[in-house]
Amino acid sequence: MSKDFEELDYQETPLGELILRRRRMLSLGGIEIYEVKLGEAFLMSSLFHEVEEALAHLGLGELEGDRWDVVVGGLGLGYTAVAALEHREVASLLIVDALQPVIEWHRHGLVPLGNKLTHDPRTRTVHADFFERAQSADGFDPEQPGRKFHAVLLDIDHSPRNLLHLRNAAFYEADGLRALEAHLHPGGVFALWSDDPPEEQFLELLGRAFANVRSHVMTFPNPLTEAESASTVYVAGKEMTNDKARS
């Protein structure tokens, strides 16, 4: 196999064939990139990761205080999680991912950010369905049922309407968002990445579950073309209690 292209892992999963590959982009000076495919979908690339980092920075930028417990839904190549750890206020980071092979890529150093994540003592990874956990009474942490968090950062589906699996759809409805809101501390934040422009219907649903809602359209240069790529980050804040608001 050419050193300019290598399939690092192939796994059959309940969501379809999962492939991790590495290749060199000779047209971009020979830089090395990592790509993930799930079934027929091109899931992610290390060439495009700015929006994953923006998700963490925009979401956590809404928080106050100095010790935050954070959930990241979807591990992927690790960019959202690593960006969250750049915030010194993050006391713990719980990563929830439904694909065990993705978790193993990081544990075995098959992806560039794996060692950084697995060696940070604040980080723990849970093999679970984020959407099932979000809508359960026990919440995200199987070791501490009912545990609440200061922020939940979600990067799994392509958008609230472009889903990896149809069973995820219930999460993006009013009841699903309210169930998620119950796992946040007062003043907590839910932030979501979307590959589509802002959707008024989804903003309205967020507004029913959260006190403050906004959407950020992020544009980034596309190194493969002269055009820019655009994505949306939704940020929704939970209302503070009166006691917290006075503190």
C-alpha positions as CSV (number, residue, x, y, z in Angstrom):
1,M,0.0,0.0,0.0
2,S,1.3,3.5,-0.9
3,K,2.7,5.5,2.0
4,D,0.4,8.3,0.8
5,F,-2.7,6.4,1.6
6,E,-3.4,3.9,4.4
7,E,-6.6,2.4,5.8
8,L,-6.0,2.3,9.5
9,D,-9.1,0.5,10.7
10,Y,-12.2,-1.1,9.3
11,Q,-15.1,-2.2,11.6
12,E,-18.7,-3.4,11.1
13,T,-20.9,-1.5,13.5
14,P,-24.7,-1.3,14.1
15,L,-24.6,2.0,12.2
16,G,-22.8,0.6,9.2
17,E,-19.2,0.1,8.0
18,L,-16.8,2.3,9.9
19,I,-13.5,3.3,8.2
20,L,-10.5,5.3,9.5
21,R,-8.0,6.2,6.9
22,R,-4.9,8.4,6.6
23,R,-3.6,10.1,3.4
24,R,-1.3,12.8,2.3
25,M,-2.6,15.7,0.3
26,L,0.1,16.4,-2.3
27,S,-1.9,19.3,-3.6
28,L,-1.6,20.9,-0.2
29,G,2.1,20.4,0.3
30,G,1.9,16.8,1.4
31,I,0.1,17.4,4.7
32,E,-1.3,14.3,6.4
33,I,-5.0,14.1,7.0
34,Y,-7.3,11.6,8.8
35,E,-10.7,10.8,7.5
36,V,-13.7,8.8,8.8
37,K,-16.5,7.2,6.9
38,L,-19.6,5.6,8.3
39,G,-21.5,3.6,5.8
40,E,-21.9,5.8,2.7
41,A,-21.5,9.0,4.7
42,F,-18.2,11.0,4.8
43,L,-18.3,11.7,8.6
44,M,-15.3,13.9,9.3
45,S,-11.8,15.0,8.3
46,S,-8.9,16.5,10.1
47,L,-8.7,19.0,7.3
48,F,-11.9,20.6,8.5
49,H,-12.0,21.0,12.3
50,E,-12.4,24.7,13.0
51,V,-16.2,24.4,13.6
52,E,-15.7,21.6,16.1
53,E,-13.3,23.8,18.1
54,A,-15.7,26.8,17.7
55,L,-18.5,24.6,19.2
56,A,-16.4,24.2,22.4
57,H,-15.3,27.8,22.7
58,L,-18.7,29.3,21.9
59,G,-20.5,27.0,24.3
60,L,-18.1,27.2,27.2
61,G,-17.7,31.0,26.6
62,E,-21.3,31.4,28.0
63,L,-20.5,29.9,31.4
64,E,-19.6,31.6,34.6
65,G,-17.7,30.2,37.7
66,D,-14.4,28.4,37.8
67,R,-15.1,24.6,38.0
68,W,-17.1,23.1,35.2
69,D,-18.3,19.6,34.5
70,V,-18.7,19.1,30.8
71,V,-20.2,16.5,28.5
72,V,-19.1,16.0,24.9
73,G,-21.5,14.0,22.7
74,G,-19.5,12.4,20.0
75,L,-15.8,11.8,20.2
76,G,-14.9,11.7,16.5
77,L,-11.3,12.8,15.9
78,G,-11.3,14.6,19.2
79,Y,-11.3,18.3,18.2
80,T,-14.3,19.4,20.3
81,A,-13.0,17.6,23.4
82,V,-9.5,18.9,23.1
83,A,-10.8,22.5,22.6
84,A,-12.9,22.1,25.7
85,L,-9.9,21.1,27.7
86,E,-8.1,24.3,26.7
87,H,-10.5,26.1,29.2
88,R,-8.7,25.9,32.6
89,E,-12.1,26.0,34.3
90,V,-13.1,22.6,33.0
91,A,-12.8,20.3,36.0
92,S,-14.1,17.2,34.3
93,L,-14.9,16.1,30.8
94,L,-17.2,13.2,30.1
95,I,-17.2,12.0,26.4
96,V,-20.1,9.9,25.3
97,D,-19.7,7.9,22.1
98,A,-21.8,5.0,20.7
99,L,-18.9,3.6,18.6
100,Q,-16.4,1.5,20.6
101,P,-13.9,1.4,17.7
102,V,-13.7,5.3,17.8
103,I,-12.9,5.1,21.5
104,E,-10.2,2.5,20.8
105,W,-8.6,4.7,18.1
106,H,-7.9,7.3,20.7
107,R,-6.7,4.8,23.3
108,H,-4.3,3.2,20.9
109,G,-3.0,6.4,19.4
110,L,-4.3,5.8,15.9
111,V,-5.5,9.4,15.6
112,P,-3.4,12.5,16.3
113,L,-5.2,13.8,19.4
114,G,-5.7,10.4,21.0
115,N,-2.7,10.7,23.4
116,K,-3.6,14.2,24.5
117,L,-7.2,13.1,25.4
118,T,-6.4,9.8,27.1
119,H,-3.6,11.3,29.2
120,D,-5.6,14.2,30.5
121,P,-6.8,13.3,34.0
122,R,-9.9,15.3,33.6
123,T,-11.2,13.1,30.8
124,R,-13.3,10.0,30.9
125,T,-15.0,8.2,28.0
126,V,-18.3,6.3,28.2
127,H,-19.3,3.8,25.5
128,A,-23.0,4.7,25.3
129,D,-25.7,6.2,23.0
130,F,-25.7,9.9,23.8
131,F,-29.4,10.3,22.8
132,E,-30.6,7.5,25.0
133,R,-28.6,8.9,27.9
134,A,-29.9,12.4,27.3
135,Q,-33.5,11.2,27.5
136,S,-33.0,8.9,30.5
137,A,-33.6,9.9,34.1
138,D,-30.1,8.6,35.1
139,G,-28.3,11.0,32.6
140,F,-24.9,10.7,31.0
141,D,-22.7,9.3,33.8
142,P,-23.3,5.6,34.6
143,E,-21.1,5.9,37.6
144,Q,-23.2,8.8,39.1
145,P,-26.8,8.4,38.1
146,G,-28.6,11.8,38.1
147,R,-25.4,13.8,37.9
148,K,-25.8,17.3,36.5
149,F,-23.4,19.2,34.2
150,H,-22.5,22.8,33.4
151,A,-22.4,22.3,29.7
152,V,-23.3,19.7,27.0
153,L,-21.5,20.0,23.6
154,L,-23.0,17.9,20.8
155,D,-21.3,17.0,17.6
156,I,-22.9,13.8,16.2
157,D,-25.5,14.3,13.5
158,H,-24.9,16.5,10.5
159,S,-27.7,18.7,11.6
160,P,-31.0,18.5,13.5
161,R,-32.7,17.3,10.3
162,N,-29.8,15.5,8.6
163,L,-29.3,12.5,11.0
164,L,-27.0,9.6,11.2
165,H,-29.9,7.5,12.3
166,L,-33.6,8.1,12.3
167,R,-33.9,7.1,16.0
168,N,-32.0,10.3,16.9
169,A,-34.9,12.5,15.7
170,A,-36.8,12.4,19.0
171,F,-34.0,14.2,20.7
172,Y,-34.4,17.3,18.5
173,E,-38.1,17.7,19.4
174,A,-39.5,19.6,22.3
175,D,-39.7,16.7,24.8
176,G,-36.1,15.5,23.9
177,L,-34.6,19.0,24.5
178,R,-36.5,19.4,27.8
179,A,-35.1,16.0,28.9
180,L,-31.6,17.2,28.1
181,E,-32.2,20.5,30.0
182,A,-32.9,18.5,33.1
183,H,-29.3,17.2,33.2
184,L,-27.9,20.8,33.4
185,H,-27.1,22.9,36.4
186,P,-28.9,26.3,36.6
187,G,-27.1,28.6,34.2
188,G,-25.8,25.6,32.2
189,V,-25.4,25.6,28.5
190,F,-26.2,23.3,25.6
191,A,-24.3,23.8,22.3
192,L,-24.8,22.0,19.0
193,W,-23.0,22.0,15.7
194,S,-24.9,21.9,12.5
195,D,-23.8,21.7,8.9
196,D,-26.9,23.5,7.7
197,P,-27.9,27.2,8.0
198,P,-29.9,28.2,11.1
199,E,-33.4,26.7,11.1
200,E,-36.2,28.8,12.6
201,Q,-38.2,25.8,13.6
202,F,-35.4,24.3,15.6
203,L,-34.6,27.7,17.2
204,E,-38.2,27.8,18.3
205,L,-38.0,24.4,19.9
206,L,-34.8,25.3,21.7
207,G,-36.6,28.4,23.0
208,R,-39.3,26.3,24.6
209,A,-36.7,24.3,26.6
210,F,-34.1,27.0,27.4
211,A,-34.1,30.6,28.6
212,N,-31.6,32.1,26.1
213,V,-31.0,30.8,22.5
214,R,-28.8,32.1,19.8
215,S,-27.2,30.8,16.6
216,H,-23.8,31.6,15.2
217,V,-23.0,31.2,11.6
218,M,-19.3,30.3,11.3
219,T,-17.4,30.6,8.0
220,F,-14.0,29.1,7.4
221,P,-11.7,28.9,4.3
222,N,-11.9,25.7,2.4
223,P,-8.3,24.6,1.6
224,L,-9.6,22.5,-1.3
225,T,-11.4,25.3,-3.1
226,E,-11.5,29.1,-3.3
227,A,-14.9,29.1,-1.5
228,E,-15.6,29.3,2.2
229,S,-17.4,26.6,4.2
230,A,-20.2,27.7,6.5
231,S,-21.7,25.9,9.5
232,T,-24.0,26.8,12.4
233,V,-23.4,26.6,16.1
234,Y,-26.5,26.8,18.3
235,V,-26.0,27.9,21.9
236,A,-28.8,27.5,24.4
237,G,-28.6,28.6,28.1
238,K,-30.6,27.3,31.0
239,E,-32.2,29.8,33.3
240,M,-30.4,30.5,36.6
241,T,-32.2,30.1,39.9
242,N,-32.8,33.2,41.9
243,D,-30.1,32.2,44.4
244,K,-27.5,31.7,41.6
245,A,-28.5,34.9,39.9
246,R,-27.9,36.9,43.1
247,S,-24.5,35.3,43.7
